[in-house]
Amino acid sequence: MSKNVLISIVGKGRQNENIIGYQKTRYEFPDGSIKEAAFFGSALYDYLCKSGSKIDKWLIFGTKNSSWSEIESAIPKEEASFLEDIYLKVYHEEQKGISEETLKEWERSLEKYIKGLKFLLVKPEDTESYFNYLLEEITAEPHDIIFDMTHGFRHMPTILAFTLMSLKFLRKINSIKVFYGALEFKNYENNCSKVLSLDFVNDLIKLTESLAIYQNSGYFPEVLNFLGIKDTENSYFKIEMNRQPKSEIVDIVDKLEQISGGNDYKANLASLLEKELNPLAKAKYLEDRMIERAKYFLEKKQFLKAAVLLYEGLLIQAGRKMGVDDLLAYESREKIRKVLKSKGDEIFAGKMQDFLEIEYLRNSAVHGSRPKNAETQNFIENQEEFIKLFERGINIYHALKKQ
């Protein structure tokens, strides 16, 4: 079962002129409820609890001069009366810079009423510590994060937002829900500041993750799901297995074309995917798809896939030129290799040595075997030399296509 973790930042409040404490703001939440507080985190905590959300842990970041005393407003007034002495100590001390000892005493006092409360004292400029604290506090079990990005120095919620995105890869974070108490976004009818529930953030996180997967591996189903194009997992699987799902790819490209006719972010995303998948849809033969995917994976720095697909594409292309039937059969491939031994230079227009280097490279990479010679070793251990050989292979492909 997931644990709910509320993350807040306590900033420096605006002091009242004649009384102890800080100026309060009336916040209007999405359900219409209103809560007054100087520290938005306290209002949000109250709102979440009344909405039925159990907060297992409340992490509050702040600096020496933050208004830590205002967290008292998260507990009922009748209970807060028992904390008057420590409250005043915290209030007066935070004006000049609260000590770790006093802050720890304040945390222990409030934790009697707020289970899972944890104060995280940070230096504004020590941004790495925000990440380190979260790694320590967010443990291995699944979590749902509620992030309050209202207070603190402006850079602090920004750093924490990016930190949470990275944390998803190091911990089991199911969701991130973001709230913002928009002080200047007023509803003048009831003199309240609007509370924004930034649900679109979760969509952006999912999109960012899906795009990262696509850009690094070519796996497109998750991005297509985001665009409303469903059930493409098997189409991708067929591509990976070098099957022939041309009609399915054409269908995907057609749907992307329909979405891309606009200026919003989905249209721009669809346009990008359409451009990158179009070569696969237009590829007439298996070898054409292999070469297109080889080029694609080279761009993604997936060199092993690029080498294998380039070699296989050239081998099948040579077989087609020879008139070999059933190019995918093992016997046919052996026949192609046998013919190439005697007529390779003729078939590859004098570039048989380049093809052999690609073959040696492919075998060494796939099997982890020792390269056949020093030149092949250079190709397999030097990225720049690999790319040069790859480009020579693409030149062979284009030369054969023209014949």
N, C-alpha and C positions, 0 to 999 in steps of 0.2 A: 504494500500500500504506500502511495506517495506521501511525502511530508510536505506541508505548506510552509514556505520560508518567506517572510516579509523582510525586504531590505529597504532601509530608509537612510537618508542623510539629514542630520540636524545642522542647520546653519546658524547664523547670528541673527537673533530676532531684533525687532525695533522696540526699544525700551519705552515704557510709559513714563510720562514726565513726573507725576506726583505719587505714583504708587509702585510697589514692587511688582515686577513681572513684565511681560512683553505684550505688545499690541496684538489683538486677536483678529482673525479673519473669519467671516461666515462662508462656509463652503457648501455648495449644493452638489450632491452626488447624482449619478445617472438615474437613480430610482426616485429622485425628488426629495430625499431626506436632506436635512440641513444640520451641520455640526459646526460649532464655533471653536477655533483653536488657534494658538500662535504657531504651533508646530503641526504642519499638515499630517505628518506621520501618525500622530495621536488620533486625529479625526479619521484617518483611513483605517487604523486598527479597530476603532470602535465600529465603523461602518462594516468592515469585513466580518467581525464577530457577530454583529446583529444580523448579517446576511446569511449566517450559518456556516461560514468558513472557519475551520479550526486552524489557528496559527500555531504551528509546532515550534517555530523559532522566529524571533524578531531580531534581526541584526541591524544595529544603528551605527553608522559611520559618523564621525565628527572630529573637530579639532579642539585644541585647548580652550578656545574662546567661543565654542558653539554654545547654544542655549540649551544645555543638557537639562536644566531645571524644568523646562516646559514639558518634558515627557511625563511629568506628574499628571497632566490633563488626560492621560490615557486610562487612569483608574478613577473609580467613583469618588465624588467629593467627600463623602463621609469617611472613606478609607484614607484619602489624602491628608485628612486632618491629623492623622497619627504620624505623618512624615514632615511636620512643619519645621522642626529643628534642622534636619538634614537638608530639607529643601532650601532653607535660607542660607545654609552653609554653602551649598552648591551654587546658588544664585550669586552670592557675593564673590565667591572665588572665581567663577567663570568670567567675571568682568576683566580680570587681570591674567587669567590663565589657570584653568583647573588642574590640580595635581592628579596623578594616576591613582593615588591612594583614596582621595575623596571621590573620584569617579567610580572606583570599584565599590566603595561603601554605598554610593547612591544606586549602583546597579543591584547590589544585594538587597537593598531596601525595597526597590521596586519589583524585584523578581518574586517577592512573596505574593504579589498580586498579578504579575504578568509572567506566566511560565514561558521559559525559553528565551528570555530577554538577554541580549548580549551587546555591550558597548564596545565599539572598536575605535580606539583613539588613534588617529593618523595625522601625519604632517601633510599639508596640502600638496607639496611638491613630491612626496614620496609615493608616486602613483603605483609602483610595483607592489607596494604593501597591500593595496586594495585586493589585488589578485591573490596574493599569498594568504590573506585572511580568509577569503572565500574558499580557497582550496582546503583550508583547515576546518572551516565551519560546515561546508557542504560535504557530507560524507558519502559513502559508496551507494547507499540505497536510493531509490528513485525520489525525485523532488519536483515540486511545482513552485516556481519562483513568482513572487509578486514584488515588483520593483517600483518604489516610490521615488521619482526623479525630480522632486519639487525643490528641495533646498540645497544648501552648500555652495561653495565656489562653483562657477559655471562649468569648469572643466571636470569637476568630480563626478556628476551624473553621466557625463560623456564617457569618461574612462570606465566607469562601472558598467555602462551599457555594452561597450565593446568587450569588456572582461567577461560578462555573462555569455556573450556569443561564443567566446573561446572556451568558457567553462563547460558548455554543452558537449564538447568533445572529450573532456576529461572526467566528467561526472554524468550521472543519469538524470538529465534535466528534461522532463516531459514537456513543460510549457513555461513561457515567460509572459506574465501579464504586467502591463505597465500603466501606472496612474500618474497623473500630473495635476496638482492643484494650481490652476491658472489664475494667479492673483488679479491680473488686469483684465481677464475675460469675465466681465461683469454681467449679471442679470440684474438690471437696475430696478426691476419691479419688486424684487425682494432683497435688494442690496447684497447679493451673494456672488462669490467668485465660483466659476464653473469648475467642476472636477472632470477631467478628461480621462476616459478609459481608452488607452491607445491600443486597441485590439489589432490594428493593422500591422503592428510591430511583429506579431507572431507570423503573419503571412510573409513579411519581409525576411524574417529569419529562415523560414522554410525555403523561400525562393533563393536566398543566398546560398544555403546548403545545397540545394538542387543544382544550381548553376555551377557551384564549385565541383560537384561530382561530375557534371556533364563536361565541363571544361578540362578536367583532368583525366577522365576515363572514356568520354563519349557516350556514357549511359544517359539516354534521353527520356525514359518514361516518367520520371518524377517531375521534370520541367514541363512536359506535355500535360501531365495531370493538373499542374497549376494553371494551365491555359484552358482546361476543360476538355482536353483530348485524352480519353481514357483507354485503358486496356491495350497498351502498346508493348507490354513486357515481353510477350511472345514474339513480336516482330523484331525486337532488339535481340532476343535470344537467337533467332534464326540468322540474323546478320552475323552474330558472333560465331555461329556454327557454319558460316559460309554456305547457308542455304540460299534460296532465291525468292525472297519475299518482295519482289519488285512492286506488285500491285498494292501491297500494304504500305510501302514507303511512299508510293505515289499518292495514296489516299491521305497519309499524314501530311505530305507537302501541300496538297490541295486545301486541307483544313487550316494549315498555317497561313496559306495565302489569303484565305477569307478573313482571318483574324488580323493580319498585318496591315490591312487597309485603314490605318488610323494613326493618331499621333500620341496615344497614351502609352504607358509602359508595357502593357501586354502586347500592343501592336509592334512596338520596337523589339520586344523579346521574340515574338513570332517571326518577325522579319529576319532576325539573326539566325534562328533555327532553320528557317526555310532556305536561306542562303547556303548553310552548311550541309543540309540534308539533300538539297537538289541534285548534286553530282551523283549521289547514290541512286536517286530516282531515275536519272537519265542514263545511268550506266547500262549498256545493252547486254554485255556479257559478264560472266562470273569474274573473268580476269580484270575487267574494267572496275568492278566493284572492289576487288581486292586492292588494286592500285590506288583507287580513291581513298580507301580506308587506310592504306599504308601511309599516304601523304597526311591524312588527318591525324593519325596516331603519332607521326613524327612531330607535328606541331604541338601535340600534347606531351612530348618528351617520353612517350612510351616506346622506347627504341626496340625492345624485343618484338613487340607486335608489329612494328613497322618493318623490321627486317624479315620476319616470317612471311608477312603478306606480300612484300615486294618480291621475294623469291618465288612464292607460289604463283603469284600473278604472272611473272615472266615465264615460268615453266608451262603454265596452262596456255599462255598466249603462243608460245613456241609450238605446243601440241596442236593448237587450232590451225596454225600456219602449215603444219605437216599434214593436216587432214585426219588427225587421229580421232576416232570415235570414243564416246563416253569418257570425257576428259577427267572425270572424278574417280574412275576405276584405278585400283592399284596397278593392274597390269598395263594400263595405258600410260601411266606415269613412268613405269620402268621402260616402256618402249620409247618414250620421249627422251629420257636420259641416255638411252643406248644410241639413238640417232644423233643426239647432240655431241656425243664423244667423237663421231666421225665428221659431222657436218655442222658443228656448232658455229664456226666462224662464218660459214655461208649463211646460216639462218639468222645469226645475230649481227650480220653485216660487219664482221671483223671485230666485234666486241665480246667474243666468247670469254676472253680472259676476265673481263669485268663481271660477267655472269658467274664464272667460277669463283671469283673472290666473294661475290654475294652468297654463293652456295656455302663456301667455307665459313663465312661469317655466320650465316644462319645456323649451321650445324654446331659450331663452337658455342654459340649463344644458347641454343636450345638444350644441348646435352652437357654443357659445362666442360666440354673437352678441350684439350690443348689445341691452339690454332695450328693450322697446317704449316704456316711459315711466318716469318717476321712481319711481312706486310699485313697478313690477316690479323696478327696480334695487334698491330697498330690500329687497324679498323675497329677492333673490338675493345680496345682500351682507351681510345682517343675519340672524344665526341665529335670534334671538328672533322677528323678523317672519316668517321662513320657517315657523317652528313654528305661529304664529298662523294663517297662511294654510292650512297643512296641516290644522289642526283644523277650519277652516271647510269644507275639502273632505270631511273625514270626516262632518261634519254633513250635507252634501249627500247623501252615500252613505246614511246612516241614514234621511234623509227620503224618499229614493226607495224604499228597502226597505219603508217603511210604506205606500206608495201602492198 
